[in-house]
Amino acid sequence: MPTPPASSGLPRRALFTTAVAGAAGVVAATAASTPAAAAPGTTAWALGGNSGVSSNGSNFLGPTNAGAPLIFKTYSSTSSAVSERMRVAANGNVGIGSTAPDAKLQVVTSGTAVRATTSGGTTSRAVSATAKAGTALFGQSQSGLGADLRSTSAAALQATSTNYYGVIASGPSGGVLGTSTNYGVIGNGNVGGYFSGPTGVYGSTAGATAVLGANTNIDSGVGVRGTGRIGIHAQASVSNTAQALLAEGGQYSVYGSGGATAGVRGDSAYVGVWGQGTAWGLYGAATATSGQNYGVYGTTSSPDGYAMFAQGRVHVNGTLSKSAGSFRIDHPLDPDNKWLSHSFVESPDMMNVYNGTVVTDDAGRATVSLPDYFEALNRDPRYQLTVIGDFAQVAISREVEGNAFEIRSDRGGVKVSWQVTGIRHDSYAEAHPILVEEEKSEADRDAADSNARRGSAPEDPRAPKGPDVEVPEATAPPAPTLP
């Protein structure tokens, strides 16, 4: 240890000045200008000790006055001034850059306080922190980041807990903020008692948002993405006004993409999937360009139920096919207790029916005017005439021409009931005719269609089947105690 220069004003003393017989270590009486104990072949000073010494109160390095710290100082690299570098307080706390350390090790600096580097393999740890019941690693910042962890190839932060939480984060803006060109936050864990399977991310709040995923790119990206057997599972309280999953979007509130089964599946004791919108409450589209598929498919297990029920007007912009059809209304004579149903009138043709009554004039003639669109909509008109009130001979004296036809009777004043039918020949009907008889496709040749012929409820085997996933009743884990 070099001696201080005379200009520094510091006392020029040896490290040790008294030889003590039998004491541990190498103790030498030296002059004030020489090292305490010279290491052979060097100019540095050295402090050595013997093996087998006892750890009694007389074997230590430090001051003997009560409450005094052990202070380590060095010369400045640019001047002859001596600066404190580290001190060991009387209570055992070690301070670097701090004269009153309040932790076992406290480092205070304007730059990097601690840098830990390991050159070992994947099992090595630059920093390993363990706590029996408290917090193993705690980071806090007044304005910046409490902890900034970075990695070039593996995980920047790995937090593992055997029966509680891997990471607890608290903040007025956000508990955990993750940003990345790929995934901001990836959670993978097993919260004991919450699910029988792993829970990646669990969020709990008293009245705000438990888990919020936001993507600021308006053209692409995903706010929240879940993968696995159950990608995202949401559960609300037992309140009838609670929502397990609330989604809001400028284009789609919920967008689901599924492989072999369903993009979006909802299971509930009442409504499985609820859709509400100012334009469309529910929109379904089947995008396969070949084969038979369904934009919306509904089924019921109850013989008194409805696979599909609409409260209001229904329009089908296409061909409607059915096994049977009827109207069903309150019975006019007993509306409180009975229904009244009538079956549809069926025809192999796309037929329209027009009817009415007319009375022939004194000359036995009557002209019946049809709607002005009759000939534009219909072809091949067919007629039926029935005399009302008496016997008379009637006939069609002129067929439809100019959207009118003429009836003639053998005398005047005959009341005639008439009916005219026509077969649609508008552009849509010509492009989409009803095929009365056609061969079944391979997909239709199955037992489900045989059930329909026997009168039992058909079940289409191509209908989407929900995955056999049992979602257990979730019990939230105990709320964490934040440090």
GIUR-V68770 format. One line per field, one symbol per residue. psi: psi as a letter, one per 40 degrees, with the letter a starting at -180 (. if undefined). burial: b if it has 16 or more other ideal C-beta (glycine too) atoms within 10 Angstrom, else e. A space follows every 50 residues. Layout:
psi->???
burial->???
//
This chain:
psi->hiiiideeeihgiidiehhhheiiahhihiieeiidhhhheieiiihiii ieiifaeegihiiehhehihhhiiiieeieihihdiihideeihhheheg heidhhhhiebhdhhhhieaaeeihdhhhhideahdhhhhidebhdhhhi iedahdhhhhidebhdhhhhiddhdhhhiiechdhhhhaghhedidaihd hhhhidebhdhhhhhehediihdhhhiadhdhhhhiieieeihdhhhhid dhdhhhhicecidhhhhiechdhhhhidchdhhhhheheiihihdhhiii eheeahdhhhgaihhhgahhiidiiiihihhdegddeiihiiiihiieig iihiiaiihiadefihhhhiieeddddiigiiihhhhheihihiihdhah hffiihihieiifhhhhihhiihhfidddddgihhdhiiiiddegidddd dddeeihihheeihhiighhhihhhiiihihi.
burial->eebeeeeeeeeeebebeeeeeeeeeebbebeeeebbbeeeeeeebeeeee eeeeeeeeeeeeeeeeeebeeeeeeeeeeeeeeeebbbbeeebbbbebee beeeebeeeeeeeeeeeeeeeeeeeeeeeeeeeeeeeeeeeeeeeeeeee eeeeeeeeeeeeeeeebbeeeeeeeeeeeeeeeeeebebbbeebbeeebb bbeeeeeeeebeeeeeeeeeeeeeeeeeeeeebeeeeeeeeeeeeeeeee eeeeeeeeeeeeeeeeeeeeeeeeeeeeeeeeeeeeeeeeeeeeeeeeee eeeeeeeeeeeeeeeeeeeeeeeeeeeeeeeeeeeeeeeeeeeeeeeeeb ebeeeeebebeeebebebebeeebbeebeebeeeeeeeeeebebebeeeb eeeebbbbbeeeebbbebebbbbbeeeeeeeeeeeeeeeeeeeeeeebee eeeeeeebebeeeeeeeeeeeeeeeebeeeeee
//
